[in-house]
Amino acid sequence: MNNIRSSSTRALVCPTAGLRSTRVVQARSLHITDVLYKNKQATQSDDVDSFEEDLFASPGEVQAETKRNLSTLEPTGSTAKLEARRSERFKLTKTNIVKHPAFVFAHTQLNPDKSDKSNLLNYRIPIRRLKRMWGPKRALLVKMITMAATRAELLEFIDIFKTYRQAGWPIDDLARLDFIGRCIHLKAPDIALAILYHRPAFGFDIPTLTSARALMRSLLSTPHPPPDADKAPLPEDMALPTETPLAHALLLANLFDVYALPPAETDQVSRALLLGAGAQHLKAGTDTEEANAIIQLVRESAEKQTAQPEGLVLNDKDPRVKDGKLVATSQAIKERGKFTSKAAQLRTIPLYNDELTASERTWIKRRLDKFAEWAQEQGQDTSWVDKLKVA
């Protein structure tokens, strides 16, 4: 035991007679005890073993372990609070839309049996004024779309879009683009496809060719049924006639002409996506009839064209083509309405750009390479595939 003798500072500076005896303070030794040393050795050996296991583990084992650890994580208190706050804001925004007097009146006209007429009587607004009244602000609908974070919340837009269609309120391109993007991000592209397929009920046009390409890619990559479809299925009146990802993509391709878009077999990105998916299904032995039809159609289109220009392939005789650019039909413009904000008008300029993005170029290269690899394994001619490639 180490003994440390200490005395007060005053006693050292001013010594007096009759000094008191110094106190003996016991200090702890700095050596490591046997028990602590054993525990430390065991911890070090465990760390070394785990390091060696991680060092020599295969990438698949590491990824599986990482996914298992992430799946066992529980949401923290702050995350739960943020989610609850977001959900409350989503519900509040929806309430501001559905409780709007004009919306209540339009919804009552659309669903006289299901609507609560007491809400309409509370406003005490004359019917003539309600018919002339404009709908909820555009910012409310855009805010609600932006805050949607689940499949069930995306399905809540169905009644809203139907009411907008019934009342003749336009949903501009930016809002449509945001909604399709949310469906893609939340892995619910079937909801966007169902709304586009039932056009008479919604009048929801595809805003751009780029968004149609992204939706097709999402349809091909999302399994059927999609995640959480058992908890939040599509309504019975919005059922799709297709049940596989490839069939969903073909259904969207058939809608291109309806929404003033070029045929999918002539579009650079769409046909590459369909070819890659067709090769994958033929290799797996599923949907062989649809896959063979896709390959035959794209091959005939590729052999007819002489050179592939940059961007869209447009026909000058098509009434939808003006000054070498694809324009929306008069019916689509009539339903879409006009923008009241100059900022919104400026933001629509890049939406109609026909240049390929970096992501679209990557999709083309990977899908065509996958198809060429499969065709070479089958001993087929792949010279026509070179015409589909982009620089």
ABEGO torsion letter per residue (X at the ends): XBBBBBBBAAAAABBBBGBBBBBBBBBBBABBBAAAAAAAAAAAAAAAAAAAAAAABBAAAAAAAAAAAAAABBBBAAAAAAAAAAAAAAAAAAAAAAABAAAAAAAAAABAAABBAAAAAAAGBBAAAAAABBBBBAAAAAAAAAABABAAAAAAAAAAAAAAAAAGBBBBAAAAAAAAAAAAAAGBAAAAAAAAABAAAAGBBBABAAAAAAAAAAAAABBOBBBGAAABBBBAAABBABABAAAAAAAAAAAAAAAGBBBAAABAAAAAAAAAAAAAAAAAGBGAAAAAAAAAAAAAAAAABABBBBEBBBBAABAABBGGBBBBBAAAAAAAEBBABAAAAAAAAAAABABBBAAAAAAAAAAAAAAAAAAAAAGBBAAAAAAABBX
